[in-house]
Amino acid sequence: MSPVQTSASRFVIVLGSVALLAHALLVASLAAAVPFTTDEPGYLLAGHAIASDFTFSSPQERLHGPLAFLANQLFVSDFDPSNPDASRVAARLGTLPFSLAMLAIVWRWGHVLWGAIGGLLALFLTAFSPTLLAYSALATVDMAFVATALATLASLWAWCRNPTWPRAATTGVALGLCMSTKYLALLFAAALPLVLLWRIARAPRPKLGSVAIQVAMLALVAWVCLHATYGFRAGFFHDPEALRSGLIGGLARAPVLGLLLAALPAPMVVGADFQVAASTDFSGGFATMREAHWAYYLVAVSTKTTLPFLAAFVAGSVGAWRAHRAWLWPTIAIPVGILFGYLSVLSQLQIGIRYVLLVFPCMAILAGAVLRSGFASPRRLVLVGLGAAWVLAVLLAHWPHYLGYFNALVGGPAGAYRVFADSNAEWGQRRVEGEAELRAIHPDVTILRRTSSPRFGLVAVYVPDMRQPDPLRPDRLYHWTRRFVPIDHLGAAWLVFDIEADAFVEAANAGDRRAWHDLAIAFANAGDLEQARAAAARSESDELGEALGLLATIDSGESTAAQRTRAVQLLYALGATELALDVLRKSDDAEQTQLFLTLWSSGDPTRAVELLKRRSETVELPTRESLLLALGLFHLARFAEAVEVLDSMDPPPTGDPLRPMFDRFAEEARAKHAAMERLRQSGR
C-alpha cells in the first residue's frame, strides 16, 4: 500500500471513529432530553424483576425476551420501582451497546462489500438516521433485536461465501442472542432455513456433508445461547393446553413443529403466545383506516427516512445489483423480505415503525454501493457531501424530537397526522410537557381530549387522540379537526387549530357533507341550539335533529326521564360526548354505567373510577359495574384496589359472554399486583 493510500485509509478510520463517537454522544444526550415513552417504565420494571430472580413469573417479564430487559439494568443502581423515571437515563444507556454494535457491523460489512469509502457512507447513514437515533436512546427492546439480527445476517453472509466451522458457530451465537430480544425474532429465525437450504443445495458434492453438519451445529449453538440468556433456569415448554392464540397453539400441537416449540424456554413460548393473542385485538391506524393495510410499513419507512438516505438507497441498490456480490441479496432479501411482508400483509400489529427498524441498516449497507471501489468519482463525492450536510441539518432542525421525525413527502412532522396518528408520530413522550409548552405559547388554547366533540375557538389536539373510531362509521377512524389546516404544531405530537363557523361551512361547500353535522354539534357546544338545528337540517341526519330537539326540551325544564335517556344515547352515539355528559350531570336518574362510560371516553378516567368507587361504598354494585370499576382501577395502575374489587365481586356466571374476559383480566390483574409487590420489596 502506497503512503497516499495509507493516509487515506487512516483518514477514513478517523472519520468513522468520529461518527461512532458523535452517535454515542447524541444518544446519551437524547436519553437525558426526551421524557419516558409509554412502554419504557414497564420495561424497566420487567428488567429489574428478571435481574432480581430470573423466575419470569409475571406477564410483564415474559412480554419480550430477557436480553434487552437485562440490558436496561446494566447501568442502573438502586432502582426504585415506585419512581422509574429516576433511572431513566441510566436504563436507556443500556441500549447504547446494541446501537454501537449495529454501527460497527454496518461499517465492517459495508467496507468488505464496497471498500473504505462505501463502508463509511453506510456508517454515516446509519449513525445519523433520526429514526435509529431516536430508538437507540430508549430503554426498549427494538435496537437489541436490530443489532443481533444484523449480526446474524452479516455472519450468515460470511458463512454462505465460505462455510467454515467458526463462521457457523458465530452465526449460531448471533441467532441465539437475537431470539432472546423480542418474539419477532422467531419469525426472523424461521426465514433463515431458506437461505441455509439454498446454500446447502449450492455446495459442491465433496463438501455437502460438511456444510450440512455445520448448519446443524449452527442450530445447536443458537439453542444453547438462547437458553443461556434465560439462565438455563426457565425449563422447557410442555403445556400446549395453556396456550391462547390459535397460531402458537396450532404449532404446539403439530407433530414436528410441536417438538421444536417444546425445546424452547417455557417463558418464551408463553410470552410469544400472549403477544400473538393480544395482536389480534389491535386495529390499524393508517390514514383513516382501522384495518391493517399492506402499505403501512412501506409508507412509514419512506416518510421516516431522510431524503438523501432514500436517494442513496435507491441508487445504491442499483449499484449493488450490478456489482453481483455473492450471496448478498439472498442473505438480506429473504429474511428481511419475509419479515417485512408478513408484518405488512398478514399482521394486524401495525402500531409503529419500530417493528421494521432492521430495514434501516440493511438499506444503508446497500446505499454504500453508491461509493463502491472504482465508482467514488469527484462528482459523486460532492453529491454525497451535500446529502450529508442535509442530513446533519435535519438533525439540528428536529432536535431532540426524532421519534416524531417525518420527511417532506408528508409535509414534515406538521403534516404527518394525515397518515399516522400512532407511535410513529408520538409515543407518549410529549403528552405532558407538550401540553405545558402549548399553554405557555397559547394561553387561551383549549386542550381537546380523546373524544372532544367539535367546537369553536383556539384548540389543540394531541395527535394520538385523533386515532379514534368514527361514531358514524365504526370501520373507519375519524377526527373532526382533520379537515382543517393547523396554525401551529409541536413536532408531530401536537397540533393547534383556530376554528370558526365559516371554516365548517367552507368545508361543507367543498363537498364535505360531514362538516354540517360537526358544525351543528359545535353550535350546540357553544349553547346556540337554534343555529345548531339549522346546521343539523343541512346534515340530513335525523338522529342529530332528534337529539338537538331533545336538548331544547331538556333546557326548557319539561323533559321526562325517558327523553333524557334517549338524548344521552343519541348524543353519545353521534360523538357529542360533552353534550351527553351535560345531560347526565343534570339528571338525578342518570344510569351509572352510562355515566361511567361517558366520563371515561371524554378523557376523564379518574373521575369515572371515583364515581363508581363512591357508589360502591353505599350500595353493592352489580357485576357489570364492579367489573368496570376493577378495569378502571387497573388502567390507573391501582392494582391492589383492582384485585380487592375482583375478590369481593360475584364473577359472571359460566356461559356469560363476560366470563372469559373476566377470567383473563382477573389473572392478569393478580399477576400484575403480585409482581409490583415483589418489585417493591426487592427494590428497596
FIKOL-650416 format. One record per residue (C-alpha): x, y, z. Coordinates in steps of 0.5 Angstrom, whole numbers, plus 2048, in hexadecimal, padded with zeros to 3 digits. Layout:
N
XYZ...
***
This chain:
684
8008008008038077FE80480C8037FE8108007F980A8017FC8098087FA8108097F38108067F280980A7F380D8107EF81380F7E980E80E7EA80B8147EB8118187E48148147E180D8167E380E81D7E081581E7DA81281B7D980D8207DB8128267D68178237D18128237D281082A7D281782D7CC8188297C881282C7CB8148337C881B8327C18188307C18148357C181A83A7BD81E8367B781A8347B28188397AF81183A7AB80E8347A580A8367A88038377AF80483A7AD8048417AA7FD8417B07FB83D7B57FE8437B07FA8487B17F48447B97F48437B97F584B7B57EF84C7B97EB8487BF7ED84A7BD7EC8517BB7E58517BA7E284A7B37DF84B7B07E28457A97E284A7A57E88477A37E98407A77EF8407AD7EB8417AB7E783B7A97ED8377B07EC8337B67E88337BB7E98397C17EC8367BE7F38357BB7F383B7C17F283F7C57F783B7C07FC83D7C37FB8447CA7FB8427CC8028457C680284A7C88028517C38038577BD8028537B68058567B08018537AC8078557B080C8517B380984B7B48108487BA81184D7BD80B8497BB80E8427C281083F7C680A8427C18058407C18088397C88088387C88008397C58018317CC80482F7D07FE82F7CB7FB82A7CB8018267D28028257D37FA8237CE7FC81E7D280181B7D97FD81C7D57F78187D37FC8127DA8008127DD7F98117D87F680D7D87FC8087E07FC8087E07F58067DB7F68007DC7FD7FE7E37FF8007E58048057E180A8027DB8068017DB8038087DC80A80B7D680C8077D280680A7D48088117D280F8107CB80E80E7CA8098147CD80D8197CA8148187C38118167BE81581A7B980F81B7BF80A81D7C280F8227BB8108257BA8098267C28088297C080D82E7BA8098317BA8038367B67FF8317B87F882E7B87FA8277BF7FC8267C17F68297BD7F28247C07F681E7C77F58217C77EE8227C37ED81C7C87F18177CE7ED81B7CA7E68197CA7E98117D17EB8117D47E58147CF7E180F7D17E48097D87E380B7D77DC80C7D37DB8067D97DE8027DE7D98057DB7D480A7DF7D38107DE7D08177E07D681B7DB7DA8167D67D58177D77D681F7D77DE81E7D07DE81A7CD7D98207CF7DE8257CC7E48227C67E08207C57DD8287C67E482A7C17E78257BC7E28277BC7E582E7BB7EC82D7B47EC82A7AF7E78277AF7EA8217B67E68207B27E08207AF7E28197B67E48177B97DE8197B47DA8157B67DD80F7BE7DB8107BD7D480E7BB7D68077C27D98067C57D48097C27CE8057C47D27FF7CB7D38017CB7CB8027C87CA7FB7CD7CE7F87D37CB7FC7D87C67F87D67BF7F97DD7BE7FD7DB7C38027D47C28027D47BD8087D97C280C7D47C880A7CE7C480D7D17C38137D47CA8147CC7CC8137CA7C78197D07CA81D7CD7D181C7C67CF81E7C97CC8257CE7D28267C87D68267C37D282A7C97D28307CA7D982F7C27DA8307C17D68367C87DA8397C47E08387BF7DD83D7C47DB8427C37D48407BD7D48457B77D58417B57CE83F7B27CB8397AB7CD8377A77C78387A07C983979C7CA8327957CB8357977D18397987D58327937DA8307957DC8297937D88237997D982079E7D68257997D18287997CE8217A07CE8207A17CB82779C7C582579F7C481E7A47BE81E7AA7C181C7AA7C881E7A77C68257AE7C38267B17C98247AD7CD8297AE7C882F7B57C982E7B57D182F7B57D48367AE7D48397AD7DB83B7AF7DD8337A97D88317A47DB8367A67E28347A67E182D79F7DE82D79D7E48317A07E982C79C7E68267967E582A7967ED82C7987EF8257917EC82278E7F28267927F782378F7FC81E7927FF81979480781879680881179380F80F78B80E81178B80681078A80281678C7FB8137947FA8127967FC80B79B7F980679F80080579F80280C7A680080D7A98028067A68098077A980980F7B080780C7AF80C8067AD81280A7B18118117B881180D7BC81780B7BB8188037C38188027C28118057BD80F8017C08117FB7C780E7FD7C38077FE7BF8077F77C68097F37CA8047F87C57FE7F77C67FF7EF7CE7FF7F07CD7F97F57C97F57F07CE7F77EA7D47F57EF7D27EE7F07D57ED7F77D47E57F87CE7E47FD7CD7EB7FF7C67EB7FC7C37E47FF7C67E68057C37ED8067BD7EC8027BA7E58047BA7E680C7B87EE80C7B37ED8067AF7E78097AF7EC8107AD7F280C7A87EE8087A57EB80E7A47F18127A17F580C79C7EF80979B7EA80F79B7EE8157977F381979C7F581D79D7FC81979F80181F7A680481E7AC8038197B080081F7AE7F981C7B17FA8167B87FE8187BC7F88167BB7FB80F7BF8028107C67FF8117C47FA80B7C28008077C98048097CD7FE8077CA7FD8007CB8058007D28048017D38027FA7D28097F77D980A7F97DC8037F87E38027F67E48057EF7DE8097EF7DF80E7F47E08147EF7E181B7F17DA81D7EE7D78177F37DB8197F97D98207F87D181E7F87D28197FE7D681F8017D08248007CB81E8027CF81D8097CE82480A7C78248097C681E80E7CA8228137C68288127C08238137C282181A7C482881C7BD82B81A7B982581D7BD8248247BB8218287B481E8267B78198217B18148237AD81881F7B181A8197AE81A8127B181C80C7AE8218067AA81B8037A481C8087A682380A7AA82280F7A88218177A282681679F8228107A081B81379A81B81679681A81079A81380F79C81181679981281D79D80D8217A380C8247A780E81D7A481581F7A48158267A580F82C7A38138327AA8178337A781E8317A081D8347A182083B7A78258397A482783279D8298367A182D83A7A583083579F83283179B8358367A283A8377A183B83079A83C82F79783E83679083E83379083783078B83183278E82A83278A82582F78981F83278981882E78181982D78082082D77B82282877B82882377B82F82677E83682478483A82678B83882778C83182879282C82979282482879781F82A79881B82379781482679081682978E81782178E81082078780F82378280A82077D80E81C77680E81F77280E81977780981577A80481A77E80181578280881478680D81878381481978581A81C78182181A78882581A78B82181478782680F78B82C81279282E81179682F81879883681979E83481E7A182D8207A682A8257A98258207A481F81E7A281F82579D82582679982982179683082279083281E78C83881E78583681D77F83B81A77883981877A83B81177F83681077A83181177583480C77B83580777D82D80877682B80777582F80177B82C7FE7788257FF77982380677282280877481F80F77682781076F82881176E82381677482581A77282D81976B82B81D76F82882377482E82376E83382476B82E82977182E82D77183682C76A83682F76783882976183382775E83782276483781E76583081F75F82E81D75F83281776682E81576382781775E82881276382980C76782380F76181F80D76281B81475B81981775E81781D76281D81E75C82181D75881D82275E81E82775E82582775782582775782182E75C82683075882C82F75282883375782783975982E83975283083A75282C84074C82883E74F82183C74E81A83E75381584175281183A75381783675A81983A75C81183975A81283175E81883176481583476480F83076381382976981882B76E81382E76D80F82776E81582377481782677281D82A77481A83177582183576D82283376B81B83576F81D83C76C82383D76582083D76781A84176A81F84676382384776081C84775E81984E75C81384B76381284776580B84576B80A84976E80584476D80A83E77081084277680C84477780A83C77681283A77B81483F78080F83D77F81183677F81883778681783978581784178681084378881284A78181684B77E81084878180B84D78080F85377881085177880885277C80885877880C85C77280985977580285C77580586376E80686376B80085F76D7F985D76F7FA85576C7F68507717F184D7727F68477737FC84B7787F884F77C7F684977C7FD84677F7FF84D7847FA84D7867FB84678780384778B80284D7907FD84979080284479280784979880384C7948028527957FA8527947F985978D7FC85978B7F985378D7F28567897F485C7827F58587837EF8547847EB85A77E7EE85D7797ED8577757E88547787E584E7747E58477707DE8477737D98437717DA83C7707E183C7747E58377777E983C77A7E38407807E183B7827E983B7817E98437867E284478B7E583F78B7EC84378B7E984A7917E58487957EB8457937F084B7957EB85079C7E984D79D7F184C79B7F28537A07ED8567A67EF8517A57F68547A57F485B7AB7EF8597AF7F58567AD7FA85C7B07F58607B77F485C7B87FB85A7B97FE861
***
